[in-house]
Amino acid sequence: MSPPEPVDFFDIRALLDDDERLIRDTVARFVDREVAPLMAECFATERFPSELVARLAELGLFGATLRGYGCAGLSHTAYGLICEELERGDSSIRSCVSVQSSLVMGCIFACGSEEQRSRWLPELARGTKLGCFALTESHGGSDPGRMRTHARRHGGDWVIDGAKLWITNGALEDVAIVWAVTDDGIKAFLVEKGTSGFRSHVIKNKLSLRASSTAELELADVHVPDSARLPDANGLKAALRCLDEARFGIAWGACGAARDCIDTVLSYTQSRELFGRPLSHTQLIQTRLANDVRQLTAAQLLAWRLAKLKEAGAATTAHISLAKWNNVRAALDVARDCRDMLGAAGVTLDHSPMRHMLNLETVITYEGTESIHELIVGRELTGQGAF
Ligand SMILES: Cc1cc2nc3c(=O)[nH]c(=O)nc-3n(C[C@H](O)[C@H](O)[C@H](O)COP(=O)(O)OP(=O)(O)OC[C@H]3O[C@@H](n4cnc5c(N)ncnc54)[C@H](O)[C@@H]3O)c2cc1C
């Protein structure tokens, strides 16, 4: 029997069906050949590689779990595998796909009218249009219920005023899902690029997710027709349901970043000679690698089990929170440890762990910070919300 692969120590591959294995291998090849070679340059120059959008669409990676409208109708496990492989390349690419798939297409699919689905989903699946999900505002992303952006009725139209901050794909988007408070509670609107009064400003000098486009959105007297309102996006709960979908993908994606870090260090420590022997032959490096693989393996098994619960319709918000929290924390700790095992070489873009480590600082913050996910799990355990 061949020894277990270090980065698939408990043979998760054996738990996949043939289609899922094929999807994983196809996306892995795409990442190795077309994504990974670009990422150091994109990170250094703060450039989103928009040349990959058409390829992501061609591979069916946008809205992959949705049925109809040109989407692939894949299983949640398959979507998780896609996220894991993409984040092995860079969290920015997985973020773009998560936003487009879970937050934009998923939201239109779940909360939109048939007319909105038919109009937007095929183009978003083909990547000819990109979308963003604008919930966070400057005064506190953890408490979106206090949003100040508001929409008021004006005849048959709505008029939206406000601002959104930290919006992924926000400078590339053709359509933004804008959450706003109205006299009748929180609602979501499809706001198209070019609408008068709607502007986006790129946020520069991020030290994390540098290959992702992040923007501030400004909405000043923006008029949209009632047909731009998502009819079933009512209340904050609708937004949080979309976030659950995206957090599921993040729980898987984080495993990809950790895998890439461990792969990098395994090969580096085998060729690096210190004190007359390869670094990988020392006890301390071996225990550190073993500890990193332990954390990765636990995260992989958690992600796989979460997908099975989701496929059975039994995954709760608390399950998803625990997995997002655990897996991103594990990946961040692994990335930091792997950076250290590379010594000085680890602080350059020649090796991926520090890039992953910096990206994961965003991943642990967005879609609910670590503390917020701990509080969601705490609420589930005690029956008492503490935030
Ligand atoms: C690169 C990037 C991309 C992003 N993309 C998007 C996007 O596409 N769409 C979108 O809507 N948003 C996006 N976000 C925003 C993100 O979701 C928020 O940053 C996040 O929710 C945290 O909000 P905040 O930054 O305002 O921090 P705050 O909410 O101000 O939190 C600050 C600190 O307080 C802690 N905290 C908060 N409440 C409590 C409490 N009750 N008890 C204890 N501690 C608490 C938090 O854990 C955190 O450590 C993005 C952010 C980044 C950095």
The ligand as an SDF file (V2000), in Angstrom:
LIG
                    3D

 53 58  0  0  0  0  0  0  0  0999 V2000
  -10.9210   42.6160    1.5960 C   0  0  0  0  0  0  0  0  0  0  0  0
  -12.3190   42.6130    2.1440 C   0  0  0  0  0  0  0  0  0  0  0  0
  -13.3850   42.2500    1.3280 C   0  0  0  0  0  0  0  0  0  0  0  0
  -14.7010   42.3200    1.8150 C   0  0  0  0  0  0  0  0  0  0  0  0
  -15.7540   42.0180    0.9650 N   0  0  0  0  0  0  0  0  0  0  0  0
  -17.0420   42.3000    1.3610 C   0  0  0  0  0  0  0  0  0  0  0  0
  -18.1420   42.1860    0.4390 C   0  0  0  0  0  0  0  0  0  0  0  0
  -17.9800   41.7600   -0.7130 O   0  0  0  0  0  0  0  0  0  0  0  0
  -19.3720   42.5760    0.8510 N   0  0  0  0  0  0  0  0  0  0  0  0
  -19.6190   43.0520    2.1190 C   0  0  0  0  0  0  0  0  0  0  0  0
  -20.7560   43.4040    2.4160 O   0  0  0  0  0  0  0  0  0  0  0  0
  -18.5970   43.1400    3.0280 N   0  0  0  0  0  0  0  0  0  0  0  0
  -17.3190   42.7920    2.6800 C   0  0  0  0  0  0  0  0  0  0  0  0
  -16.2770   42.9110    3.5790 N   0  0  0  0  0  0  0  0  0  0  0  0
  -16.5490   43.4580    4.9040 C   0  0  0  0  0  0  0  0  0  0  0  0
  -16.4650   42.4300    6.0320 C   0  0  0  0  0  0  0  0  0  0  0  0
  -17.5380   41.5350    5.9710 O   0  0  0  0  0  0  0  0  0  0  0  0
  -16.3870   43.1900    7.3560 C   0  0  0  0  0  0  0  0  0  0  0  0
  -15.1140   43.8110    7.3890 O   0  0  0  0  0  0  0  0  0  0  0  0
  -16.5780   42.3030    8.5630 C   0  0  0  0  0  0  0  0  0  0  0  0
  -17.9080   41.8860    8.6680 O   0  0  0  0  0  0  0  0  0  0  0  0
  -16.1770   42.9910    9.8710 C   0  0  0  0  0  0  0  0  0  0  0  0
  -16.7520   44.2700    9.9640 O   0  0  0  0  0  0  0  0  0  0  0  0
  -15.8130   45.5260   10.3470 P   0  0  0  0  0  0  0  0  0  0  0  0
  -14.6190   45.4970    9.4960 O   0  0  0  0  0  0  0  0  0  0  0  0
  -16.6690   46.7410   10.2880 O   0  0  0  0  0  0  0  0  0  0  0  0
  -15.3570   45.2420   11.8250 O   0  0  0  0  0  0  0  0  0  0  0  0
  -16.2200   45.5650   13.1690 P   0  0  0  0  0  0  0  0  0  0  0  0
  -17.5980   45.0390   12.9920 O   0  0  0  0  0  0  0  0  0  0  0  0
  -16.0470   46.9760   13.5230 O   0  0  0  0  0  0  0  0  0  0  0  0
  -15.4660   44.6470   14.2420 O   0  0  0  0  0  0  0  0  0  0  0  0
  -14.2350   45.0570   14.8480 C   0  0  0  0  0  0  0  0  0  0  0  0
  -13.8120   44.0010   15.8730 C   0  0  0  0  0  0  0  0  0  0  0  0
  -14.8100   43.8980   16.8910 O   0  0  0  0  0  0  0  0  0  0  0  0
  -15.1700   42.5350   17.0930 C   0  0  0  0  0  0  0  0  0  0  0  0
  -16.5750   42.4570   17.5140 N   0  0  0  0  0  0  0  0  0  0  0  0
  -17.6630   42.8970   16.8450 C   0  0  0  0  0  0  0  0  0  0  0  0
  -18.7820   42.6940   17.5940 N   0  0  0  0  0  0  0  0  0  0  0  0
  -18.3950   42.0950   18.7300 C   0  0  0  0  0  0  0  0  0  0  0  0
  -19.0750   41.6360   19.9140 C   0  0  0  0  0  0  0  0  0  0  0  0
  -20.4010   41.7160   20.0470 N   0  0  0  0  0  0  0  0  0  0  0  0
  -18.3440   41.0980   20.8930 N   0  0  0  0  0  0  0  0  0  0  0  0
  -17.0020   40.9820   20.7860 C   0  0  0  0  0  0  0  0  0  0  0  0
  -16.2820   41.4080   19.7050 N   0  0  0  0  0  0  0  0  0  0  0  0
  -16.9760   41.9520   18.6990 C   0  0  0  0  0  0  0  0  0  0  0  0
  -14.9510   41.8960   15.7270 C   0  0  0  0  0  0  0  0  0  0  0  0
  -14.7820   40.4980   15.8500 O   0  0  0  0  0  0  0  0  0  0  0  0
  -13.6660   42.5920   15.2700 C   0  0  0  0  0  0  0  0  0  0  0  0
  -12.5520   41.9680   15.8370 O   0  0  0  0  0  0  0  0  0  0  0  0
  -14.9520   42.7400    3.1510 C   0  0  0  0  0  0  0  0  0  0  0  0
  -13.8590   43.0360    3.9920 C   0  0  0  0  0  0  0  0  0  0  0  0
  -12.5660   42.9640    3.5050 C   0  0  0  0  0  0  0  0  0  0  0  0
  -11.4160   43.3040    4.4200 C   0  0  0  0  0  0  0  0  0  0  0  0
  1  2  1  0
  2  3  1  0
  2 52  2  0
  3  4  2  0
  4  5  1  0
  4 50  1  0
  5  6  2  0
  6  7  1  0
  6 13  1  0
  7  8  2  0
  7  9  1  0
  9 10  1  0
 10 11  2  0
 10 12  1  0
 12 13  2  0
 13 14  1  0
 14 15  1  0
 14 50  1  0
 15 16  1  0
 16 17  1  0
 16 18  1  0
 18 19  1  0
 18 20  1  0
 20 21  1  0
 20 22  1  0
 22 23  1  0
 23 24  1  0
 24 25  2  0
 24 26  1  0
 24 27  1  0
 27 28  1  0
 28 29  2  0
 28 30  1  0
 28 31  1  0
 31 32  1  0
 32 33  1  0
 33 34  1  0
 33 48  1  0
 34 35  1  0
 35 36  1  0
 35 46  1  0
 36 37  1  0
 36 45  1  0
 37 38  2  0
 38 39  1  0
 39 40  1  0
 39 45  2  0
 40 41  1  0
 40 42  2  0
 42 43  1  0
 43 44  2  0
 44 45  1  0
 46 47  1  0
 46 48  1  0
 48 49  1  0
 50 51  2  0
 51 52  1  0
 52 53  1  0
M  END
$$$$
